[in-house]
Amino acid sequence: MVIPPQRNIPDFLEQCVNAIEGMSPNGMESEGIYRIPANQEEMINLINKFEADSSVHLTHHTQNIYTLAGTLKCFFQKLPDPLISEESAANLLKITGK
């Protein structure tokens, strides 16, 4: 994933996505990467390492795709405001018939 420099994307988010996409052997093809729960201790350690030094490379501290995916999910869950407003989400559900 190449991110143009003018975009304002948090380093953690960029690193997490790049690590998941580049993970060998299967990366994004790994079964259930966002469904299978990650080890909480590994996630906390990874977040702490990144908060202590944002230049740290996440893949140097874990090769577990579920830890990376779980940490990415945690990032989105802790956002103060949702990425998609409730109104937009309701409209999307209406459009898809769900």
WOQUI-V821364 format. One record per residue. N is the residue number from 1. RES is the residue in one small letter. D_FIRST is the distance of its C-alpha to the first C-alpha in Angstrom with 2 decimals. Layout:
n | res | d_first
N | RES | D_FIRST
N | RES | D_FIRST
//
This chain:
n | res | d_first
1 | m | 0.00
2 | v | 3.78
3 | i | 6.31
4 | p | 9.76
5 | p | 12.47
6 | q | 14.74
7 | r | 12.91
8 | n | 14.60
9 | i | 12.32
10 | p | 14.08
11 | d | 13.11
12 | f | 13.84
13 | l | 11.56
14 | e | 8.48
15 | q | 9.84
16 | c | 10.78
17 | v | 7.69
18 | n | 6.09
19 | a | 9.69
20 | i | 10.20
21 | e | 7.62
22 | g | 8.99
23 | m | 12.47
24 | s | 15.21
25 | p | 17.01
26 | n | 15.72
27 | g | 12.81
28 | m | 12.20
29 | e | 15.52
30 | s | 17.51
31 | e | 20.30
32 | g | 20.44
33 | i | 17.72
34 | y | 18.26
35 | r | 21.94
36 | i | 23.25
37 | p | 24.22
38 | a | 23.02
39 | n | 25.59
40 | q | 26.43
41 | e | 27.60
42 | e | 24.41
43 | m | 22.41
44 | i | 24.91
45 | n | 24.82
46 | l | 21.05
47 | i | 21.28
48 | n | 24.34
49 | k | 22.81
50 | f | 19.93
51 | e | 22.55
52 | a | 24.78
53 | d | 22.26
54 | s | 18.91
55 | s | 18.02
56 | v | 18.36
57 | h | 15.66
58 | l | 15.55
59 | t | 15.47
60 | h | 18.66
61 | h | 20.36
62 | t | 19.44
63 | q | 18.48
64 | n | 19.24
65 | i | 16.47
66 | y | 18.93
67 | t | 19.33
68 | l | 15.67
69 | a | 15.60
70 | g | 19.01
71 | t | 18.12
72 | l | 15.28
73 | k | 17.98
74 | c | 20.44
75 | f | 18.40
76 | f | 18.49
77 | q | 22.12
78 | k | 23.22
79 | l | 22.11
80 | p | 25.40
81 | d | 24.68
82 | p | 22.90
83 | l | 19.81
84 | i | 21.90
85 | s | 25.57
86 | e | 28.31
87 | e | 29.56
88 | s | 26.28
89 | a | 25.88
90 | a | 29.49
91 | n | 28.96
92 | l | 25.99
93 | l | 28.19
94 | k | 31.05
95 | i | 29.13
96 | t | 28.01
97 | g | 31.55
98 | k | 30.89
//
